[in-house]
Amino acid sequence: MKLITGLGKNHVSSPEEAARYLNKRKHTDPAIIFVSSDGTQSIGPVNQLWEIGSITKVFTALLLAQLHKSNQIAITEPIVSHLPDHLRLPNNFQRITFENLATHQSGLPRLPSGMKLLAKDAMSDPYAIFHDERLLQAIQETKLKSLPGTGRPRYSNYGFGLLGYVLERATGRAFEDLLLEEIAAPLGLNSATFSDEGLRKGLARGKEVGPWHMGRMAGMGGLRMTATDLSKFLISAQNKDHALAVAFEETFKVRYRGKKVALGLAWHYFRDDKIRGHGGATNGATAEAWTNLKTNSHVVILGDGRPATTRTAVSLLSG
């Protein structure tokens, strides 16, 4: 997933067309849910557990907002006080705030040091190496790309992985437990998990591949969920009558506005703020969760590790 700056022309106008198009792009049995004023249309294995990749970032940002609401942390406070004292921090690292991490304005690179995605077999499980010691080493080896909180956002998996890690240290609770207990459970997202049990087999270029494991960087992409629960999440985002409504509103606030895209806490906005959502990808899976704020319709698409899902999702919403 990266910052979205343009999607081209619409090319599908119904879930059936979307499924046919994705089949032509060699997605095997994608799961699609489209909710509009005409009702709910579902195609494919919508109750199958799927890797949702970077859509996890939206959940991590919501957890941040909820912890802010309960006065456990402040969104604008620097993260440095929640890191081990012995670390040799790079120049300006002490300026990074929780908000900077959640808006891709921390100055951190896309990936932590020492990570390679182009080497042989590197895509098989590239984030699994980031246990505590390796993540802390990466922090000390980091060279910021820009001064935190300034300039154009730089999409950073590293930043959101670090956000989840720091939220854990700030609360004294495991990140995975925090997210499932504070976010998934109150919203009734019963399929949400970080486990591989019952997970759909990933497909990349027509071959089965294993899932990704994020180590201590689970906040950037480790969540698994069904399309049905992801749709329920988008409905909750629009509903103001539940315990997380205030936290959702905090994540929706636009904190950066460019020519073609705006950012909340994790959320991407484009097409004049009419479309809001996020996408995700691992080696063997892609995921989309987008809402048309003008029509109050939304779409969820879960597919294989192939392109075309983002454009298809947004085209369906705009058709």
TORKOL-4160 file (C-alpha; in steps of 0.2 Angstrom, whole numbers, padded with zeros to 4 digits, m for minus):
319
<pt num="1" X="0000" Y="0000" Z="0000"/>
<pt num="2" X="0006" Y="0018" Z="m0004"/>
<pt num="3" X="m0001" Y="0035" Z="m0004"/>
<pt num="4" X="m0015" Y="0036" Z="m0018"/>
<pt num="5" X="m0013" Y="0050" Z="m0030"/>
<pt num="6" X="m0024" Y="0045" Z="m0044"/>
<pt num="7" X="m0035" Y="0031" Z="m0050"/>
<pt num="8" X="m0040" Y="0034" Z="m0068"/>
<pt num="9" X="m0057" Y="0031" Z="m0076"/>
<pt num="10" X="m0071" Y="0021" Z="m0069"/>
<pt num="11" X="m0071" Y="0003" Z="m0076"/>
<pt num="12" X="m0084" Y="m0007" Z="m0067"/>
<pt num="13" X="m0102" Y="m0002" Z="m0061"/>
<pt num="14" X="m0108" Y="m0017" Z="m0051"/>
<pt num="15" X="m0101" Y="m0031" Z="m0040"/>
<pt num="16" X="m0104" Y="m0044" Z="m0054"/>
<pt num="17" X="m0093" Y="m0033" Z="m0066"/>
<pt num="18" X="m0080" Y="m0031" Z="m0052"/>
<pt num="19" X="m0079" Y="m0050" Z="m0049"/>
<pt num="20" X="m0078" Y="m0053" Z="m0068"/>
<pt num="21" X="m0064" Y="m0040" Z="m0070"/>
<pt num="22" X="m0054" Y="m0047" Z="m0056"/>
<pt num="23" X="m0056" Y="m0065" Z="m0062"/>
<pt num="24" X="m0049" Y="m0058" Z="m0079"/>
<pt num="25" X="m0034" Y="m0051" Z="m0069"/>
<pt num="26" X="m0032" Y="m0069" Z="m0062"/>
<pt num="27" X="m0039" Y="m0066" Z="m0044"/>
<pt num="28" X="m0046" Y="m0083" Z="m0039"/>
<pt num="29" X="m0063" Y="m0082" Z="m0031"/>
<pt num="30" X="m0062" Y="m0064" Z="m0023"/>
<pt num="31" X="m0073" Y="m0059" Z="m0009"/>
<pt num="32" X="m0084" Y="m0043" Z="m0013"/>
<pt num="33" X="m0096" Y="m0034" Z="m0002"/>
<pt num="34" X="m0105" Y="m0019" Z="m0009"/>
<pt num="35" X="m0117" Y="m0009" Z="0003"/>
<pt num="36" X="m0128" Y="0005" Z="m0005"/>
<pt num="37" X="m0145" Y="0012" Z="m0004"/>
<pt num="38" X="m0151" Y="m0003" Z="m0014"/>
<pt num="39" X="m0145" Y="m0015" Z="0000"/>
<pt num="40" X="m0130" Y="m0027" Z="0002"/>
<pt num="41" X="m0123" Y="m0037" Z="m0012"/>
<pt num="42" X="m0110" Y="m0051" Z="m0008"/>
<pt num="43" X="m0100" Y="m0061" Z="m0020"/>
<pt num="44" X="m0087" Y="m0075" Z="m0015"/>
<pt num="45" X="m0081" Y="m0082" Z="0001"/>
<pt num="46" X="m0085" Y="m0066" Z="0012"/>
<pt num="47" X="m0084" Y="m0076" Z="0028"/>
<pt num="48" X="m0067" Y="m0083" Z="0024"/>
<pt num="49" X="m0052" Y="m0077" Z="0035"/>
<pt num="50" X="m0040" Y="m0066" Z="0025"/>
<pt num="51" X="m0024" Y="m0056" Z="0028"/>
<pt num="52" X="m0030" Y="m0038" Z="0027"/>
<pt num="53" X="m0012" Y="m0031" Z="0027"/>
<pt num="54" X="m0011" Y="m0012" Z="0028"/>
<pt num="55" X="m0029" Y="m0010" Z="0032"/>
<pt num="56" X="m0022" Y="m0014" Z="0050"/>
<pt num="57" X="m0015" Y="0003" Z="0050"/>
<pt num="58" X="m0033" Y="0010" Z="0052"/>
<pt num="59" X="m0036" Y="m0001" Z="0067"/>
<pt num="60" X="m0020" Y="0004" Z="0075"/>
<pt num="61" X="m0024" Y="0023" Z="0072"/>
<pt num="62" X="m0041" Y="0020" Z="0080"/>
<pt num="63" X="m0033" Y="0012" Z="0095"/>
<pt num="64" X="m0022" Y="0027" Z="0096"/>
<pt num="65" X="m0037" Y="0038" Z="0096"/>
<pt num="66" X="m0046" Y="0028" Z="0109"/>
<pt num="67" X="m0031" Y="0028" Z="0121"/>
<pt num="68" X="m0030" Y="0047" Z="0118"/>
<pt num="69" X="m0049" Y="0048" Z="0123"/>
<pt num="70" X="m0046" Y="0038" Z="0139"/>
<pt num="71" X="m0031" Y="0050" Z="0144"/>
<pt num="72" X="m0018" Y="0036" Z="0143"/>
<pt num="73" X="m0008" Y="0045" Z="0130"/>
<pt num="74" X="m0009" Y="0061" Z="0121"/>
<pt num="75" X="m0009" Y="0060" Z="0102"/>
<pt num="76" X="0003" Y="0075" Z="0100"/>
<pt num="77" X="0016" Y="0069" Z="0113"/>
<pt num="78" X="0033" Y="0063" Z="0108"/>
<pt num="79" X="0036" Y="0044" Z="0108"/>
<pt num="80" X="0053" Y="0045" Z="0115"/>
<pt num="81" X="0048" Y="0044" Z="0133"/>
<pt num="82" X="0040" Y="0026" Z="0129"/>
<pt num="83" X="0057" Y="0020" Z="0122"/>
<pt num="84" X="0071" Y="0011" Z="0131"/>
<pt num="85" X="0083" Y="0024" Z="0139"/>
<pt num="86" X="0098" Y="0016" Z="0133"/>
<pt num="87" X="0095" Y="0019" Z="0114"/>
<pt num="88" X="0106" Y="0030" Z="0104"/>
<pt num="89" X="0093" Y="0040" Z="0095"/>
<pt num="90" X="0096" Y="0047" Z="0077"/>
<pt num="91" X="0096" Y="0066" Z="0075"/>
<pt num="92" X="0078" Y="0073" Z="0077"/>
<pt num="93" X="0071" Y="0056" Z="0081"/>
<pt num="94" X="0066" Y="0063" Z="0098"/>
<pt num="95" X="0054" Y="0075" Z="0089"/>
<pt num="96" X="0043" Y="0061" Z="0082"/>
<pt num="97" X="0025" Y="0061" Z="0090"/>
<pt num="98" X="0011" Y="0048" Z="0090"/>
<pt num="99" X="0002" Y="0059" Z="0077"/>
<pt num="100" X="0018" Y="0060" Z="0066"/>
<pt num="101" X="0018" Y="0041" Z="0065"/>
<pt num="102" X="m0001" Y="0040" Z="0061"/>
<pt num="103" X="0000" Y="0052" Z="0047"/>
<pt num="104" X="0016" Y="0046" Z="0039"/>
<pt num="105" X="0025" Y="0063" Z="0043"/>
<pt num="106" X="0038" Y="0056" Z="0055"/>
<pt num="107" X="0052" Y="0057" Z="0042"/>
<pt num="108" X="0055" Y="0038" Z="0044"/>
<pt num="109" X="0059" Y="0028" Z="0028"/>
<pt num="110" X="0046" Y="0016" Z="0021"/>
<pt num="111" X="0055" Y="0001" Z="0028"/>
<pt num="112" X="0067" Y="m0001" Z="0043"/>
<pt num="113" X="0085" Y="m0003" Z="0041"/>
<pt num="114" X="0092" Y="m0020" Z="0036"/>
<pt num="115" X="0076" Y="m0026" Z="0027"/>
<pt num="116" X="0077" Y="m0031" Z="0009"/>
<pt num="117" X="0062" Y="m0035" Z="m0002"/>
<pt num="118" X="0071" Y="m0039" Z="m0018"/>
<pt num="119" X="0083" Y="m0053" Z="m0013"/>
<pt num="120" X="0079" Y="m0071" Z="m0017"/>
<pt num="121" X="0065" Y="m0077" Z="m0006"/>
<pt num="122" X="0064" Y="m0060" Z="0003"/>
<pt num="123" X="0045" Y="m0059" Z="0000"/>
<pt num="124" X="0041" Y="m0075" Z="0009"/>
<pt num="125" X="0040" Y="m0067" Z="0026"/>
<pt num="126" X="0050" Y="m0051" Z="0026"/>
<pt num="127" X="0044" Y="m0043" Z="0043"/>
<pt num="128" X="0046" Y="m0059" Z="0054"/>
<pt num="129" X="0064" Y="m0055" Z="0058"/>
<pt num="130" X="0058" Y="m0039" Z="0068"/>
<pt num="131" X="0059" Y="m0046" Z="0086"/>
<pt num="132" X="0062" Y="m0033" Z="0100"/>
<pt num="133" X="0081" Y="m0033" Z="0098"/>
<pt num="134" X="0081" Y="m0031" Z="0079"/>
<pt num="135" X="0068" Y="m0017" Z="0080"/>
<pt num="136" X="0078" Y="m0007" Z="0093"/>
<pt num="137" X="0093" Y="m0010" Z="0082"/>
<pt num="138" X="0084" Y="m0003" Z="0067"/>
<pt num="139" X="0079" Y="0013" Z="0077"/>
<pt num="140" X="0097" Y="0016" Z="0081"/>
<pt num="141" X="0102" Y="0014" Z="0063"/>
<pt num="142" X="0088" Y="0025" Z="0056"/>
<pt num="143" X="0091" Y="0040" Z="0045"/>
<pt num="144" X="0076" Y="0051" Z="0044"/>
<pt num="145" X="0071" Y="0057" Z="0027"/>
<pt num="146" X="0064" Y="0073" Z="0033"/>
<pt num="147" X="0061" Y="0083" Z="0049"/>
<pt num="148" X="0046" Y="0075" Z="0059"/>
<pt num="149" X="0030" Y="0085" Z="0056"/>
<pt num="150" X="0035" Y="0094" Z="0041"/>
<pt num="151" X="0033" Y="0093" Z="0022"/>
<pt num="152" X="0024" Y="0080" Z="0011"/>
<pt num="153" X="0020" Y="0063" Z="0020"/>
<pt num="154" X="0031" Y="0048" Z="0016"/>
<pt num="155" X="0021" Y="0032" Z="0017"/>
<pt num="156" X="0030" Y="0021" Z="0030"/>
<pt num="157" X="0026" Y="0003" Z="0036"/>
<pt num="158" X="0040" Y="0006" Z="0048"/>
<pt num="159" X="0031" Y="0020" Z="0056"/>
<pt num="160" X="0015" Y="0011" Z="0059"/>
<pt num="161" X="0025" Y="m0004" Z="0065"/>
<pt num="162" X="0034" Y="0007" Z="0077"/>
<pt num="163" X="0017" Y="0015" Z="0082"/>
<pt num="164" X="0010" Y="m0002" Z="0088"/>
<pt num="165" X="0026" Y="m0006" Z="0097"/>
<pt num="166" X="0026" Y="0011" Z="0107"/>
<pt num="167" X="0007" Y="0009" Z="0111"/>
<pt num="168" X="0012" Y="m0007" Z="0119"/>
<pt num="169" X="0026" Y="0000" Z="0129"/>
<pt num="170" X="0015" Y="0015" Z="0134"/>
<pt num="171" X="0001" Y="0004" Z="0141"/>
<pt num="172" X="0011" Y="m0011" Z="0147"/>
<pt num="173" X="m0001" Y="m0023" Z="0137"/>
<pt num="174" X="0003" Y="m0033" Z="0122"/>
<pt num="175" X="m0002" Y="m0024" Z="0106"/>
<pt num="176" X="m0012" Y="m0038" Z="0099"/>
<pt num="177" X="m0022" Y="m0040" Z="0115"/>
<pt num="178" X="m0024" Y="m0021" Z="0115"/>
<pt num="179" X="m0032" Y="m0020" Z="0098"/>
<pt num="180" X="m0043" Y="m0035" Z="0100"/>
<pt num="181" X="m0049" Y="m0030" Z="0117"/>
<pt num="182" X="m0051" Y="m0011" Z="0114"/>
<pt num="183" X="m0056" Y="m0011" Z="0096"/>
<pt num="184" X="m0062" Y="m0027" Z="0089"/>
<pt num="185" X="m0072" Y="m0034" Z="0104"/>
<pt num="186" X="m0083" Y="m0018" Z="0106"/>
<pt num="187" X="m0087" Y="m0017" Z="0088"/>
<pt num="188" X="m0092" Y="m0036" Z="0087"/>
<pt num="189" X="m0078" Y="m0040" Z="0075"/>
<pt num="190" X="m0077" Y="m0059" Z="0080"/>
<pt num="191" X="m0066" Y="m0065" Z="0066"/>
<pt num="192" X="m0052" Y="m0052" Z="0070"/>
<pt num="193" X="m0036" Y="m0061" Z="0074"/>
<pt num="194" X="m0017" Y="m0061" Z="0072"/>
<pt num="195" X="m0017" Y="m0080" Z="0071"/>
<pt num="196" X="m0015" Y="m0091" Z="0056"/>
<pt num="197" X="m0028" Y="m0103" Z="0061"/>
<pt num="198" X="m0042" Y="m0104" Z="0048"/>
<pt num="199" X="m0033" Y="m0092" Z="0037"/>
<pt num="200" X="m0036" Y="m0093" Z="0018"/>
<pt num="201" X="m0021" Y="m0099" Z="0008"/>
<pt num="202" X="m0012" Y="m0085" Z="0000"/>
<pt num="203" X="m0009" Y="m0085" Z="m0019"/>
<pt num="204" X="0004" Y="m0075" Z="m0028"/>
<pt num="205" X="0006" Y="m0077" Z="m0047"/>
<pt num="206" X="m0005" Y="m0093" Z="m0046"/>
<pt num="207" X="0006" Y="m0102" Z="m0033"/>
<pt num="208" X="0001" Y="m0104" Z="m0015"/>
<pt num="209" X="0012" Y="m0094" Z="m0003"/>
<pt num="210" X="0012" Y="m0093" Z="0016"/>
<pt num="211" X="0006" Y="m0078" Z="0026"/>
<pt num="212" X="0016" Y="m0064" Z="0032"/>
<pt num="213" X="0021" Y="m0062" Z="0051"/>
<pt num="214" X="0025" Y="m0045" Z="0057"/>
<pt num="215" X="0035" Y="m0049" Z="0073"/>
<pt num="216" X="0035" Y="m0033" Z="0084"/>
<pt num="217" X="0028" Y="m0023" Z="0069"/>
<pt num="218" X="0010" Y="m0030" Z="0069"/>
<pt num="219" X="0003" Y="m0013" Z="0070"/>
<pt num="220" X="0007" Y="m0010" Z="0052"/>
<pt num="221" X="m0001" Y="m0025" Z="0044"/>
<pt num="222" X="m0003" Y="m0041" Z="0055"/>
<pt num="223" X="m0022" Y="m0042" Z="0057"/>
<pt num="224" X="m0033" Y="m0055" Z="0049"/>
<pt num="225" X="m0052" Y="m0053" Z="0046"/>
<pt num="226" X="m0067" Y="m0058" Z="0035"/>
<pt num="227" X="m0075" Y="m0047" Z="0022"/>
<pt num="228" X="m0091" Y="m0048" Z="0033"/>
<pt num="229" X="m0082" Y="m0041" Z="0048"/>
<pt num="230" X="m0073" Y="m0028" Z="0038"/>
<pt num="231" X="m0089" Y="m0022" Z="0031"/>
<pt num="232" X="m0096" Y="m0021" Z="0049"/>
<pt num="233" X="m0081" Y="m0010" Z="0053"/>
<pt num="234" X="m0085" Y="0002" Z="0039"/>
<pt num="235" X="m0103" Y="0003" Z="0045"/>
<pt num="236" X="m0097" Y="0006" Z="0063"/>
<pt num="237" X="m0086" Y="0020" Z="0056"/>
<pt num="238" X="m0102" Y="0029" Z="0050"/>
<pt num="239" X="m0112" Y="0025" Z="0066"/>
<pt num="240" X="m0111" Y="0038" Z="0080"/>
<pt num="241" X="m0120" Y="0027" Z="0093"/>
<pt num="242" X="m0107" Y="0016" Z="0100"/>
<pt num="243" X="m0092" Y="0017" Z="0113"/>
<pt num="244" X="m0079" Y="0021" Z="0099"/>
<pt num="245" X="m0088" Y="0034" Z="0090"/>
<pt num="246" X="m0078" Y="0048" Z="0097"/>
<pt num="247" X="m0062" Y="0039" Z="0093"/>
<pt num="248" X="m0067" Y="0036" Z="0075"/>
<pt num="249" X="m0071" Y="0055" Z="0074"/>
<pt num="250" X="m0053" Y="0059" Z="0080"/>
<pt num="251" X="m0046" Y="0048" Z="0066"/>
<pt num="252" X="m0056" Y="0056" Z="0053"/>
<pt num="253" X="m0049" Y="0074" Z="0056"/>
<pt num="254" X="m0039" Y="0079" Z="0041"/>
<pt num="255" X="m0021" Y="0082" Z="0046"/>
<pt num="256" X="m0013" Y="0084" Z="0029"/>
<pt num="257" X="m0020" Y="0090" Z="0013"/>
<pt num="258" X="m0011" Y="0089" Z="m0004"/>
<pt num="259" X="m0017" Y="0092" Z="m0022"/>
<pt num="260" X="m0025" Y="0075" Z="m0024"/>
<pt num="261" X="m0025" Y="0066" Z="m0007"/>
<pt num="262" X="m0029" Y="0071" Z="0011"/>
<pt num="263" X="m0024" Y="0061" Z="0026"/>
<pt num="264" X="m0032" Y="0058" Z="0043"/>
<pt num="265" X="m0025" Y="0046" Z="0056"/>
<pt num="266" X="m0021" Y="0032" Z="0043"/>
<pt num="267" X="m0037" Y="0036" Z="0033"/>
<pt num="268" X="m0034" Y="0042" Z="0015"/>
<pt num="269" X="m0046" Y="0054" Z="0007"/>
<pt num="270" X="m0047" Y="0058" Z="m0012"/>
<pt num="271" X="m0059" Y="0064" Z="m0025"/>
<pt num="272" X="m0063" Y="0080" Z="m0016"/>
<pt num="273" X="m0064" Y="0070" Z="0001"/>
<pt num="274" X="m0079" Y="0060" Z="m0006"/>
<pt num="275" X="m0070" Y="0044" Z="m0004"/>
<pt num="276" X="m0062" Y="0038" Z="0012"/>
<pt num="277" X="m0053" Y="0022" Z="0016"/>
<pt num="278" X="m0037" Y="0011" Z="0015"/>
<pt num="279" X="m0030" Y="m0004" Z="0006"/>
<pt num="280" X="m0018" Y="m0017" Z="0010"/>
<pt num="281" X="m0007" Y="m0031" Z="0002"/>
<pt num="282" X="0004" Y="m0045" Z="0008"/>
<pt num="283" X="0013" Y="m0057" Z="m0004"/>
<pt num="284" X="m0003" Y="m0068" Z="m0006"/>
<pt num="285" X="m0017" Y="m0056" Z="m0003"/>
<pt num="286" X="m0024" Y="m0039" Z="m0006"/>
<pt num="287" X="m0038" Y="m0030" Z="0003"/>
<pt num="288" X="m0048" Y="m0015" Z="0001"/>
<pt num="289" X="m0060" Y="m0005" Z="0012"/>
<pt num="290" X="m0068" Y="0011" Z="0005"/>
<pt num="291" X="m0083" Y="0022" Z="0009"/>
<pt num="292" X="m0091" Y="0035" Z="m0002"/>
<pt num="293" X="m0096" Y="0048" Z="0010"/>
<pt num="294" X="m0108" Y="0057" Z="m0001"/>
<pt num="295" X="m0119" Y="0042" Z="m0005"/>
<pt num="296" X="m0115" Y="0032" Z="0012"/>
<pt num="297" X="m0111" Y="0017" Z="0002"/>
<pt num="298" X="m0095" Y="0006" Z="0005"/>
<pt num="299" X="m0086" Y="m0008" Z="m0003"/>
<pt num="300" X="m0074" Y="m0022" Z="0003"/>
<pt num="301" X="m0064" Y="m0032" Z="m0009"/>
<pt num="302" X="m0052" Y="m0046" Z="m0004"/>
<pt num="303" X="m0041" Y="m0054" Z="m0017"/>
<pt num="304" X="m0025" Y="m0063" Z="m0021"/>
<pt num="305" X="m0008" Y="m0055" Z="m0021"/>
<pt num="306" X="m0011" Y="m0046" Z="m0038"/>
<pt num="307" X="m0015" Y="m0028" Z="m0043"/>
<pt num="308" X="m0031" Y="m0020" Z="m0048"/>
<pt num="309" X="m0041" Y="m0021" Z="m0032"/>
<pt num="310" X="m0040" Y="m0003" Z="m0027"/>
<pt num="311" X="m0045" Y="0004" Z="m0044"/>
<pt num="312" X="m0059" Y="m0009" Z="m0045"/>
<pt num="313" X="m0065" Y="m0004" Z="m0027"/>
<pt num="314" X="m0065" Y="0014" Z="m0030"/>
<pt num="315" X="m0073" Y="0013" Z="m0047"/>
<pt num="316" X="m0087" Y="0003" Z="m0040"/>
<pt num="317" X="m0090" Y="0016" Z="m0027"/>
<pt num="318" X="m0090" Y="0030" Z="m0040"/>
<pt num="319" X="m0100" Y="0021" Z="m0053"/>
